[in-house]
Every structure is written in C-alpha cells, then in structure tokens.
Amino acid sequence: MTHREKHQQIDQLRAFQGIHEGKRDHWLEQLQQVAAKRGNTFEVLMEAVKHCSLGEVSEVFYRTGGAYRRNM
C-alpha cells in the first residue's frame, strides 16, 4: 500500500465515522451488552457494521471477551 493509498483509507474511515457518529456509540454498546451475556451477537453485529468500523467492533469483542479464539 502506498503512502497515498494509506491516507485515502484514513480519510474514508474518518468520513464514515463522521456520517455514523450519532448511531455508532449505540450499536457498539448493544454489541458489548450481548457479547458480555455470551448471547448470539450475529443480529446486533449485522446492524453494528453499518455504523461502526471493523476496528471499533473488534475492540468491543476484545474488551468484552479477550482475544479471539477459533473453535477447533
């Protein structure tokens, strides 16, 4: 990835976050609540990703349940 592409991605992320600023916190909180209860996060996750970045969603999962572990 070039320096220009990197900055373009950052600009797009900031624009996305600005557009969804009003709903982002709500959906991250909903996701955290369901994950903390070890509920089925799929439905909330599908709505959250419309308003939150992958990094924000990943951070909620990490803070709530620790590192991701794949079932074997």
mmCIF file of the N, C-alpha and C atoms, coordinates in Angstrom:
data_MODEL
# 
_entry.id   MODEL 
# 
loop_
_atom_site.group_PDB 
_atom_site.id 
_atom_site.type_symbol 
_atom_site.label_atom_id 
_atom_site.label_alt_id 
_atom_site.label_comp_id 
_atom_site.label_asym_id 
_atom_site.label_entity_id 
_atom_site.label_seq_id 
_atom_site.pdbx_PDB_ins_code 
_atom_site.Cartn_x 
_atom_site.Cartn_y 
_atom_site.Cartn_z 
_atom_site.occupancy 
_atom_site.B_iso_or_equiv 
_atom_site.pdbx_formal_charge 
_atom_site.auth_seq_id 
_atom_site.auth_comp_id 
_atom_site.auth_asym_id 
_atom_site.auth_atom_id 
_atom_site.pdbx_PDB_model_num 
ATOM 1   N N  . MET A 1 1  ? 0.844   -1.158  0.000  1.00 0.00 ? 1  MET A N  1 
ATOM 2   C CA . MET A 1 1  ? 0.000   0.000   0.000  1.00 0.00 ? 1  MET A CA 1 
ATOM 3   C C  . MET A 1 1  ? 0.898   1.232   0.000  1.00 0.00 ? 1  MET A C  1 
ATOM 4   N N  . THR A 1 2  ? 0.609   2.149   -0.869 1.00 0.00 ? 2  THR A N  1 
ATOM 5   C CA . THR A 1 2  ? 1.400   3.375   -0.951 1.00 0.00 ? 2  THR A CA 1 
ATOM 6   C C  . THR A 1 2  ? 0.980   4.349   0.142  1.00 0.00 ? 2  THR A C  1 
ATOM 7   N N  . HIS A 1 3  ? 1.804   5.346   0.341  1.00 0.00 ? 3  HIS A N  1 
ATOM 8   C CA . HIS A 1 3  ? 1.517   6.396   1.325  1.00 0.00 ? 3  HIS A CA 1 
ATOM 9   C C  . HIS A 1 3  ? 0.192   7.086   0.971  1.00 0.00 ? 3  HIS A C  1 
ATOM 10  N N  . ARG A 1 4  ? -0.017  7.333   -0.298 1.00 0.00 ? 4  ARG A N  1 
ATOM 11  C CA . ARG A 1 4  ? -1.250  7.995   -0.772 1.00 0.00 ? 4  ARG A CA 1 
ATOM 12  C C  . ARG A 1 4  ? -2.471  7.121   -0.487 1.00 0.00 ? 4  ARG A C  1 
ATOM 13  N N  . GLU A 1 5  ? -2.371  5.825   -0.771 1.00 0.00 ? 5  GLU A N  1 
ATOM 14  C CA . GLU A 1 5  ? -3.481  4.904   -0.525 1.00 0.00 ? 5  GLU A CA 1 
ATOM 15  C C  . GLU A 1 5  ? -3.801  4.813   0.967  1.00 0.00 ? 5  GLU A C  1 
ATOM 16  N N  . LYS A 1 6  ? -2.759  4.811   1.769  1.00 0.00 ? 6  LYS A N  1 
ATOM 17  C CA . LYS A 1 6  ? -2.959  4.755   3.216  1.00 0.00 ? 6  LYS A CA 1 
ATOM 18  C C  . LYS A 1 6  ? -3.741  5.966   3.702  1.00 0.00 ? 6  LYS A C  1 
ATOM 19  N N  . HIS A 1 7  ? -3.352  7.137   3.262  1.00 0.00 ? 7  HIS A N  1 
ATOM 20  C CA . HIS A 1 7  ? -4.045  8.352   3.674  1.00 0.00 ? 7  HIS A CA 1 
ATOM 21  C C  . HIS A 1 7  ? -5.465  8.420   3.112  1.00 0.00 ? 7  HIS A C  1 
ATOM 22  N N  . GLN A 1 8  ? -5.670  7.869   1.951  1.00 0.00 ? 8  GLN A N  1 
ATOM 23  C CA . GLN A 1 8  ? -7.008  7.818   1.373  1.00 0.00 ? 8  GLN A CA 1 
ATOM 24  C C  . GLN A 1 8  ? -7.911  6.921   2.232  1.00 0.00 ? 8  GLN A C  1 
ATOM 25  N N  . GLN A 1 9  ? -7.398  5.791   2.682  1.00 0.00 ? 9  GLN A N  1 
ATOM 26  C CA . GLN A 1 9  ? -8.155  4.894   3.553  1.00 0.00 ? 9  GLN A CA 1 
ATOM 27  C C  . GLN A 1 9  ? -8.490  5.574   4.885  1.00 0.00 ? 9  GLN A C  1 
ATOM 28  N N  . ILE A 1 10 ? -7.535  6.280   5.440  1.00 0.00 ? 10 ILE A N  1 
ATOM 29  C CA . ILE A 1 10 ? -7.762  7.002   6.702  1.00 0.00 ? 10 ILE A CA 1 
ATOM 30  C C  . ILE A 1 10 ? -8.835  8.065   6.507  1.00 0.00 ? 10 ILE A C  1 
ATOM 31  N N  . ASP A 1 11 ? -8.763  8.797   5.409  1.00 0.00 ? 11 ASP A N  1 
ATOM 32  C CA . ASP A 1 11 ? -9.769  9.826   5.123  1.00 0.00 ? 11 ASP A CA 1 
ATOM 33  C C  . ASP A 1 11 ? -11.156 9.206   4.962  1.00 0.00 ? 11 ASP A C  1 
ATOM 34  N N  . GLN A 1 12 ? -11.233 8.070   4.296  1.00 0.00 ? 12 GLN A N  1 
ATOM 35  C CA . GLN A 1 12 ? -12.518 7.397   4.113  1.00 0.00 ? 12 GLN A CA 1 
ATOM 36  C C  . GLN A 1 12 ? -13.074 6.899   5.446  1.00 0.00 ? 12 GLN A C  1 
ATOM 37  N N  . LEU A 1 13 ? -12.200 6.383   6.304  1.00 0.00 ? 13 LEU A N  1 
ATOM 38  C CA . LEU A 1 13 ? -12.627 5.935   7.627  1.00 0.00 ? 13 LEU A CA 1 
ATOM 39  C C  . LEU A 1 13 ? -13.169 7.105   8.438  1.00 0.00 ? 13 LEU A C  1 
ATOM 40  N N  . ARG A 1 14 ? -12.470 8.206   8.439  1.00 0.00 ? 14 ARG A N  1 
ATOM 41  C CA . ARG A 1 14 ? -12.927 9.390   9.182  1.00 0.00 ? 14 ARG A CA 1 
ATOM 42  C C  . ARG A 1 14 ? -14.263 9.896   8.647  1.00 0.00 ? 14 ARG A C  1 
ATOM 43  N N  . ALA A 1 15 ? -14.441 9.881   7.339  1.00 0.00 ? 15 ALA A N  1 
ATOM 44  C CA . ALA A 1 15 ? -15.713 10.310  6.750  1.00 0.00 ? 15 ALA A CA 1 
ATOM 45  C C  . ALA A 1 15 ? -16.838 9.369   7.166  1.00 0.00 ? 15 ALA A C  1 
ATOM 46  N N  . PHE A 1 16 ? -16.576 8.063   7.115  1.00 0.00 ? 16 PHE A N  1 
ATOM 47  C CA . PHE A 1 16 ? -17.545 7.058   7.537  1.00 0.00 ? 16 PHE A CA 1 
ATOM 48  C C  . PHE A 1 16 ? -17.933 7.270   8.996  1.00 0.00 ? 16 PHE A C  1 
ATOM 49  N N  . GLN A 1 17 ? -16.926 7.474   9.850  1.00 0.00 ? 17 GLN A N  1 
ATOM 50  C CA . GLN A 1 17 ? -17.188 7.687   11.272 1.00 0.00 ? 17 GLN A CA 1 
ATOM 51  C C  . GLN A 1 17 ? -17.987 8.966   11.492 1.00 0.00 ? 17 GLN A C  1 
ATOM 52  N N  . GLY A 1 18 ? -17.719 9.996   10.722 1.00 0.00 ? 18 GLY A N  1 
ATOM 53  C CA . GLY A 1 18 ? -18.464 11.248  10.842 1.00 0.00 ? 18 GLY A CA 1 
ATOM 54  C C  . GLY A 1 18 ? -19.922 11.094  10.455 1.00 0.00 ? 18 GLY A C  1 
ATOM 55  N N  . ILE A 1 19 ? -20.171 10.344  9.400  1.00 0.00 ? 19 ILE A N  1 
ATOM 56  C CA . ILE A 1 19 ? -21.537 10.121  8.929  1.00 0.00 ? 19 ILE A CA 1 
ATOM 57  C C  . ILE A 1 19 ? -22.333 9.338   9.960  1.00 0.00 ? 19 ILE A C  1 
ATOM 58  N N  . HIS A 1 20 ? -21.706 8.387   10.605 1.00 0.00 ? 20 HIS A N  1 
ATOM 59  C CA . HIS A 1 20 ? -22.404 7.472   11.503 1.00 0.00 ? 20 HIS A CA 1 
ATOM 60  C C  . HIS A 1 20 ? -22.199 7.795   12.988 1.00 0.00 ? 20 HIS A C  1 
ATOM 61  N N  . GLU A 1 21 ? -21.681 8.969   13.269 1.00 0.00 ? 21 GLU A N  1 
ATOM 62  C CA . GLU A 1 21 ? -21.353 9.347   14.637 1.00 0.00 ? 21 GLU A CA 1 
ATOM 63  C C  . GLU A 1 21 ? -22.541 9.219   15.598 1.00 0.00 ? 21 GLU A C  1 
ATOM 64  N N  . GLY A 1 22 ? -23.722 9.558   15.149 1.00 0.00 ? 22 GLY A N  1 
ATOM 65  C CA . GLY A 1 22 ? -24.886 9.527   16.018 1.00 0.00 ? 22 GLY A CA 1 
ATOM 66  C C  . GLY A 1 22 ? -25.347 8.144   16.409 1.00 0.00 ? 22 GLY A C  1 
ATOM 67  N N  . LYS A 1 23 ? -25.055 7.144   15.592 1.00 0.00 ? 23 LYS A N  1 
ATOM 68  C CA . LYS A 1 23 ? -25.522 5.784   15.866 1.00 0.00 ? 23 LYS A CA 1 
ATOM 69  C C  . LYS A 1 23 ? -24.419 4.843   16.325 1.00 0.00 ? 23 LYS A C  1 
ATOM 70  N N  . ARG A 1 24 ? -23.186 5.241   16.112 1.00 0.00 ? 24 ARG A N  1 
ATOM 71  C CA . ARG A 1 24 ? -22.043 4.359   16.394 1.00 0.00 ? 24 ARG A CA 1 
ATOM 72  C C  . ARG A 1 24 ? -22.006 3.918   17.860 1.00 0.00 ? 24 ARG A C  1 
ATOM 73  N N  . ASP A 1 25 ? -22.081 4.855   18.783 1.00 0.00 ? 25 ASP A N  1 
ATOM 74  C CA . ASP A 1 25 ? -21.985 4.509   20.203 1.00 0.00 ? 25 ASP A CA 1 
ATOM 75  C C  . ASP A 1 25 ? -23.116 3.579   20.633 1.00 0.00 ? 25 ASP A C  1 
ATOM 76  N N  . HIS A 1 26 ? -24.307 3.824   20.127 1.00 0.00 ? 26 HIS A N  1 
ATOM 77  C CA . HIS A 1 26 ? -25.448 2.974   20.469 1.00 0.00 ? 26 HIS A CA 1 
ATOM 78  C C  . HIS A 1 26 ? -25.189 1.529   20.064 1.00 0.00 ? 26 HIS A C  1 
ATOM 79  N N  . TRP A 1 27 ? -24.740 1.321   18.828 1.00 0.00 ? 27 TRP A N  1 
ATOM 80  C CA . TRP A 1 27 ? -24.556 -0.044  18.342 1.00 0.00 ? 27 TRP A CA 1 
ATOM 81  C C  . TRP A 1 27 ? -23.354 -0.726  18.980 1.00 0.00 ? 27 TRP A C  1 
ATOM 82  N N  . LEU A 1 28 ? -22.323 0.021   19.296 1.00 0.00 ? 28 LEU A N  1 
ATOM 83  C CA . LEU A 1 28 ? -21.185 -0.574  19.998 1.00 0.00 ? 28 LEU A CA 1 
ATOM 84  C C  . LEU A 1 28 ? -21.602 -1.003  21.399 1.00 0.00 ? 28 LEU A C  1 
ATOM 85  N N  . GLU A 1 29 ? -22.426 -0.196  22.053 1.00 0.00 ? 29 GLU A N  1 
ATOM 86  C CA . GLU A 1 29 ? -22.920 -0.559  23.379 1.00 0.00 ? 29 GLU A CA 1 
ATOM 87  C C  . GLU A 1 29 ? -23.827 -1.793  23.313 1.00 0.00 ? 29 GLU A C  1 
ATOM 88  N N  . GLN A 1 30 ? -24.707 -1.840  22.313 1.00 0.00 ? 30 GLN A N  1 
ATOM 89  C CA . GLN A 1 30 ? -25.584 -3.005  22.158 1.00 0.00 ? 30 GLN A CA 1 
ATOM 90  C C  . GLN A 1 30 ? -24.758 -4.270  21.938 1.00 0.00 ? 30 GLN A C  1 
ATOM 91  N N  . LEU A 1 31 ? -23.752 -4.163  21.091 1.00 0.00 ? 31 LEU A N  1 
ATOM 92  C CA . LEU A 1 31 ? -22.892 -5.301  20.803 1.00 0.00 ? 31 LEU A CA 1 
ATOM 93  C C  . LEU A 1 31 ? -22.156 -5.755  22.062 1.00 0.00 ? 31 LEU A C  1 
ATOM 94  N N  . GLN A 1 32 ? -21.664 -4.810  22.831 1.00 0.00 ? 32 GLN A N  1 
ATOM 95  C CA . GLN A 1 32 ? -20.958 -5.137  24.062 1.00 0.00 ? 32 GLN A CA 1 
ATOM 96  C C  . GLN A 1 32 ? -21.875 -5.837  25.054 1.00 0.00 ? 32 GLN A C  1 
ATOM 97  N N  . GLN A 1 33 ? -23.101 -5.375  25.172 1.00 0.00 ? 33 GLN A N  1 
ATOM 98  C CA . GLN A 1 33 ? -24.045 -5.981  26.114 1.00 0.00 ? 33 GLN A CA 1 
ATOM 99  C C  . GLN A 1 33 ? -24.357 -7.429  25.742 1.00 0.00 ? 33 GLN A C  1 
ATOM 100 N N  . VAL A 1 34 ? -24.612 -7.673  24.471 1.00 0.00 ? 34 VAL A N  1 
ATOM 101 C CA . VAL A 1 34 ? -24.930 -9.032  24.021 1.00 0.00 ? 34 VAL A CA 1 
ATOM 102 C C  . VAL A 1 34 ? -23.714 -9.941  24.193 1.00 0.00 ? 34 VAL A C  1 
ATOM 103 N N  . ALA A 1 35 ? -22.543 -9.433  23.828 1.00 0.00 ? 35 ALA A N  1 
ATOM 104 C CA . ALA A 1 35 ? -21.318 -10.236 23.956 1.00 0.00 ? 35 ALA A CA 1 
ATOM 105 C C  . ALA A 1 35 ? -21.020 -10.541 25.425 1.00 0.00 ? 35 ALA A C  1 
ATOM 106 N N  . ALA A 1 36 ? -21.235 -9.588  26.303 1.00 0.00 ? 36 ALA A N  1 
ATOM 107 C CA . ALA A 1 36 ? -20.962 -9.794  27.729 1.00 0.00 ? 36 ALA A CA 1 
ATOM 108 C C  . ALA A 1 36 ? -21.862 -10.876 28.313 1.00 0.00 ? 36 ALA A C  1 
ATOM 109 N N  . LYS A 1 37 ? -23.071 -10.987 27.779 1.00 0.00 ? 37 LYS A N  1 
ATOM 110 C CA . LYS A 1 37 ? -24.015 -12.013 28.239 1.00 0.00 ? 37 LYS A CA 1 
ATOM 111 C C  . LYS A 1 37 ? -23.802 -13.336 27.511 1.00 0.00 ? 37 LYS A C  1 
ATOM 112 N N  . ARG A 1 38 ? -22.791 -13.358 26.641 1.00 0.00 ? 38 ARG A N  1 
ATOM 113 C CA . ARG A 1 38 ? -22.497 -14.527 25.803 1.00 0.00 ? 38 ARG A CA 1 
ATOM 114 C C  . ARG A 1 38 ? -23.701 -14.925 24.952 1.00 0.00 ? 38 ARG A C  1 
ATOM 115 N N  . GLY A 1 39 ? -24.417 -13.888 24.496 1.00 0.00 ? 39 GLY A N  1 
ATOM 116 C CA . GLY A 1 39 ? -25.569 -14.105 23.633 1.00 0.00 ? 39 GLY A CA 1 
ATOM 117 C C  . GLY A 1 39 ? -25.149 -14.251 22.184 1.00 0.00 ? 39 GLY A C  1 
ATOM 118 N N  . ASN A 1 40 ? -26.121 -14.430 21.323 1.00 0.00 ? 40 ASN A N  1 
ATOM 119 C CA . ASN A 1 40 ? -25.870 -14.538 19.894 1.00 0.00 ? 40 ASN A CA 1 
ATOM 120 C C  . ASN A 1 40 ? -25.675 -13.127 19.343 1.00 0.00 ? 40 ASN A C  1 
ATOM 121 N N  . THR A 1 41 ? -24.472 -12.805 18.971 1.00 0.00 ? 41 THR A N  1 
ATOM 122 C CA . THR A 1 41 ? -24.133 -11.452 18.537 1.00 0.00 ? 41 THR A CA 1 
ATOM 123 C C  . THR A 1 41 ? -24.421 -11.197 17.064 1.00 0.00 ? 41 THR A C  1 
ATOM 124 N N  . PHE A 1 42 ? -24.822 -12.213 16.323 1.00 0.00 ? 42 PHE A N  1 
ATOM 125 C CA . PHE A 1 42 ? -24.946 -12.072 14.871 1.00 0.00 ? 42 PHE A CA 1 
ATOM 126 C C  . PHE A 1 42 ? -25.885 -10.942 14.467 1.00 0.00 ? 42 PHE A C  1 
ATOM 127 N N  . GLU A 1 43 ? -27.088 -10.916 15.016 1.00 0.00 ? 43 GLU A N  1 
ATOM 128 C CA . GLU A 1 43 ? -28.075 -9.911  14.609 1.00 0.00 ? 43 GLU A CA 1 
ATOM 129 C C  . GLU A 1 43 ? -27.593 -8.493  14.923 1.00 0.00 ? 43 GLU A C  1 
ATOM 130 N N  . VAL A 1 44 ? -27.072 -8.299  16.122 1.00 0.00 ? 44 VAL A N  1 
ATOM 131 C CA . VAL A 1 44 ? -26.575 -6.978  16.507 1.00 0.00 ? 44 VAL A CA 1 
ATOM 132 C C  . VAL A 1 44 ? -25.343 -6.621  15.678 1.00 0.00 ? 44 VAL A C  1 
ATOM 133 N N  . LEU A 1 45 ? -24.487 -7.591  15.426 1.00 0.00 ? 45 LEU A N  1 
ATOM 134 C CA . LEU A 1 45 ? -23.293 -7.359  14.631 1.00 0.00 ? 45 LEU A CA 1 
ATOM 135 C C  . LEU A 1 45 ? -23.640 -6.890  13.221 1.00 0.00 ? 45 LEU A C  1 
ATOM 136 N N  . MET A 1 46 ? -24.656 -7.507  12.622 1.00 0.00 ? 46 MET A N  1 
ATOM 137 C CA . MET A 1 46 ? -25.055 -7.124  11.261 1.00 0.00 ? 46 MET A CA 1 
ATOM 138 C C  . MET A 1 46 ? -25.528 -5.673  11.200 1.00 0.00 ? 46 MET A C  1 
ATOM 139 N N  . GLU A 1 47 ? -26.139 -5.180  12.247 1.00 0.00 ? 47 GLU A N  1 
ATOM 140 C CA . GLU A 1 47 ? -26.547 -3.779  12.288 1.00 0.00 ? 47 GLU A CA 1 
ATOM 141 C C  . GLU A 1 47 ? -25.367 -2.881  12.654 1.00 0.00 ? 47 GLU A C  1 
ATOM 142 N N  . ALA A 1 48 ? -24.548 -3.333  13.585 1.00 0.00 ? 48 ALA A N  1 
ATOM 143 C CA . ALA A 1 48 ? -23.409 -2.523  14.040 1.00 0.00 ? 48 ALA A CA 1 
ATOM 144 C C  . ALA A 1 48 ? -22.442 -2.208  12.904 1.00 0.00 ? 48 ALA A C  1 
ATOM 145 N N  . VAL A 1 49 ? -22.200 -3.169  12.017 1.00 0.00 ? 49 VAL A N  1 
ATOM 146 C CA . VAL A 1 49 ? -21.219 -2.925  10.954 1.00 0.00 ? 49 VAL A CA 1 
ATOM 147 C C  . VAL A 1 49 ? -21.703 -1.911  9.925  1.00 0.00 ? 49 VAL A C  1 
ATOM 148 N N  . LYS A 1 50 ? -22.972 -1.554  9.971  1.00 0.00 ? 50 LYS A N  1 
ATOM 149 C CA . LYS A 1 50 ? -23.479 -0.486  9.104  1.00 0.00 ? 50 LYS A CA 1 
ATOM 150 C C  . LYS A 1 50 ? -23.038 0.880   9.618  1.00 0.00 ? 50 LYS A C  1 
ATOM 151 N N  . HIS A 1 51 ? -22.664 0.948   10.899 1.00 0.00 ? 51 HIS A N  1 
ATOM 152 C CA . HIS A 1 51 ? -22.367 2.228   11.537 1.00 0.00 ? 51 HIS A CA 1 
ATOM 153 C C  . HIS A 1 51 ? -20.994 2.289   12.195 1.00 0.00 ? 51 HIS A C  1 
ATOM 154 N N  . CYS A 1 52 ? -20.296 1.156   12.288 1.00 0.00 ? 52 CYS A N  1 
ATOM 155 C CA . CYS A 1 52 ? -19.037 1.077   13.023 1.00 0.00 ? 52 CYS A CA 1 
ATOM 156 C C  . CYS A 1 52 ? -17.957 0.444   12.151 1.00 0.00 ? 52 CYS A C  1 
ATOM 157 N N  . SER A 1 53 ? -16.729 0.841   12.400 1.00 0.00 ? 53 SER A N  1 
ATOM 158 C CA . SER A 1 53 ? -15.612 0.268   11.646 1.00 0.00 ? 53 SER A CA 1 
ATOM 159 C C  . SER A 1 53 ? -15.242 -1.106  12.197 1.00 0.00 ? 53 SER A C  1 
ATOM 160 N N  . LEU A 1 54 ? -14.506 -1.854  11.419 1.00 0.00 ? 54 LEU A N  1 
ATOM 161 C CA . LEU A 1 54 ? -14.033 -3.159  11.851 1.00 0.00 ? 54 LEU A CA 1 
ATOM 162 C C  . LEU A 1 54 ? -13.198 -3.033  13.121 1.00 0.00 ? 54 LEU A C  1 
ATOM 163 N N  . GLY A 1 55 ? -12.382 -2.018  13.193 1.00 0.00 ? 55 GLY A N  1 
ATOM 164 C CA . GLY A 1 55 ? -11.556 -1.805  14.374 1.00 0.00 ? 55 GLY A CA 1 
ATOM 165 C C  . GLY A 1 55 ? -12.387 -1.550  15.624 1.00 0.00 ? 55 GLY A C  1 
ATOM 166 N N  . GLU A 1 56 ? -13.460 -0.776  15.486 1.00 0.00 ? 56 GLU A N  1 
ATOM 167 C CA . GLU A 1 56 ? -14.326 -0.487  16.626 1.00 0.00 ? 56 GLU A CA 1 
ATOM 168 C C  . GLU A 1 56 ? -15.040 -1.748  17.109 1.00 0.00 ? 56 GLU A C  1 
ATOM 169 N N  . VAL A 1 57 ? -15.538 -2.529  16.165 1.00 0.00 ? 57 VAL A N  1 
ATOM 170 C CA . VAL A 1 57 ? -16.227 -3.779  16.503 1.00 0.00 ? 57 VAL A CA 1 
ATOM 171 C C  . VAL A 1 57 ? -15.249 -4.757  17.151 1.00 0.00 ? 57 VAL A C  1 
ATOM 172 N N  . SER A 1 58 ? -14.071 -4.881  16.583 1.00 0.00 ? 58 SER A N  1 
ATOM 173 C CA . SER A 1 58 ? -13.062 -5.787  17.125 1.00 0.00 ? 58 SER A CA 1 
ATOM 174 C C  . SER A 1 58 ? -12.673 -5.388  18.542 1.00 0.00 ? 58 SER A C  1 
ATOM 175 N N  . GLU A 1 59 ? -12.559 -4.098  18.776 1.00 0.00 ? 59 GLU A N  1 
ATOM 176 C CA . GLU A 1 59 ? -12.205 -3.602  20.108 1.00 0.00 ? 59 GLU A CA 1 
ATOM 177 C C  . GLU A 1 59 ? -13.271 -3.975  21.133 1.00 0.00 ? 59 GLU A C  1 
ATOM 178 N N  . VAL A 1 60 ? -14.546 -3.892  20.759 1.00 0.00 ? 60 VAL A N  1 
ATOM 179 C CA . VAL A 1 60 ? -15.632 -4.283  21.670 1.00 0.00 ? 60 VAL A CA 1 
ATOM 180 C C  . VAL A 1 60 ? -15.496 -5.756  22.028 1.00 0.00 ? 60 VAL A C  1 
ATOM 181 N N  . PHE A 1 61 ? -15.283 -6.595  21.028 1.00 0.00 ? 61 PHE A N  1 
ATOM 182 C CA . PHE A 1 61 ? -15.142 -8.023  21.297 1.00 0.00 ? 61 PHE A CA 1 
ATOM 183 C C  . PHE A 1 61 ? -13.915 -8.305  22.164 1.00 0.00 ? 61 PHE A C  1 
ATOM 184 N N  . TYR A 1 62 ? -12.832 -7.613  21.894 1.00 0.00 ? 62 TYR A N  1 
ATOM 185 C CA . TYR A 1 62 ? -11.613 -7.837  22.671 1.00 0.00 ? 62 TYR A CA 1 
ATOM 186 C C  . TYR A 1 62 ? -11.805 -7.419  24.129 1.00 0.00 ? 62 TYR A C  1 
ATOM 187 N N  . ARG A 1 63 ? -12.366 -6.228  24.343 1.00 0.00 ? 63 ARG A N  1 
ATOM 188 C CA . ARG A 1 63 ? -12.591 -5.744  25.709 1.00 0.00 ? 63 ARG A CA 1 
ATOM 189 C C  . ARG A 1 63 ? -13.583 -6.621  26.461 1.00 0.00 ? 63 ARG A C  1 
ATOM 190 N N  . THR A 1 64 ? -14.563 -7.156  25.751 1.00 0.00 ? 64 THR A N  1 
ATOM 191 C CA . THR A 1 64 ? -15.614 -7.937  26.395 1.00 0.00 ? 64 THR A CA 1 
ATOM 192 C C  . THR A 1 64 ? -15.173 -9.363  26.689 1.00 0.00 ? 64 THR A C  1 
ATOM 193 N N  . GLY A 1 65 ? -14.477 -9.971  25.740 1.00 0.00 ? 65 GLY A N  1 
ATOM 194 C CA . GLY A 1 65 ? -14.179 -11.382 25.924 1.00 0.00 ? 65 GLY A CA 1 
ATOM 195 C C  . GLY A 1 65 ? -12.746 -11.785 25.756 1.00 0.00 ? 65 GLY A C  1 
ATOM 196 N N  . GLY A 1 66 ? -11.852 -10.846 25.617 1.00 0.00 ? 66 GLY A N  1 
ATOM 197 C CA . GLY A 1 66 ? -10.456 -11.191 25.430 1.00 0.00 ? 66 GLY A CA 1 
ATOM 198 C C  . GLY A 1 66 ? -10.137 -11.491 23.984 1.00 0.00 ? 66 GLY A C  1 
ATOM 199 N N  . ALA A 1 67 ? -9.041  -12.130 23.761 1.00 0.00 ? 67 ALA A N  1 
ATOM 200 C CA . ALA A 1 67 ? -8.572  -12.428 22.408 1.00 0.00 ? 67 ALA A CA 1 
ATOM 201 C C  . ALA A 1 67 ? -9.499  -13.414 21.715 1.00 0.00 ? 67 ALA A C  1 
ATOM 202 N N  . TYR A 1 68 ? -9.623  -13.247 20.445 1.00 0.00 ? 68 TYR A N  1 
ATOM 203 C CA . TYR A 1 68 ? -10.451 -14.129 19.629 1.00 0.00 ? 68 TYR A CA 1 
ATOM 204 C C  . TYR A 1 68 ? -9.808  -15.502 19.555 1.00 0.00 ? 68 TYR A C  1 
ATOM 205 N N  . ARG A 1 69 ? -10.617 -16.516 19.780 1.00 0.00 ? 69 ARG A N  1 
ATOM 206 C CA . ARG A 1 69 ? -10.149 -17.905 19.651 1.00 0.00 ? 69 ARG A CA 1 
ATOM 207 C C  . ARG A 1 69 ? -11.133 -18.646 18.779 1.00 0.00 ? 69 ARG A C  1 
ATOM 208 N N  . ARG A 1 70 ? -10.631 -19.272 17.770 1.00 0.00 ? 70 ARG A N  1 
ATOM 209 C CA . ARG A 1 70 ? -11.466 -20.047 16.870 1.00 0.00 ? 70 ARG A CA 1 
ATOM 210 C C  . ARG A 1 70 ? -11.748 -21.411 17.479 1.00 0.00 ? 70 ARG A C  1 
ATOM 211 N N  . ASN A 1 71 ? -12.994 -21.855 17.381 1.00 0.00 ? 71 ASN A N  1 
ATOM 212 C CA . ASN A 1 71 ? -13.323 -23.209 17.854 1.00 0.00 ? 71 ASN A CA 1 
ATOM 213 C C  . ASN A 1 71 ? -12.629 -24.235 16.976 1.00 0.00 ? 71 ASN A C  1 
ATOM 214 N N  . MET A 1 72 ? -12.089 -25.245 17.587 1.00 0.00 ? 72 MET A N  1 
ATOM 215 C CA . MET A 1 72 ? -11.401 -26.292 16.835 1.00 0.00 ? 72 MET A CA 1 
ATOM 216 C C  . MET A 1 72 ? -12.271 -27.517 16.755 1.00 0.00 ? 72 MET A C  1 
# 
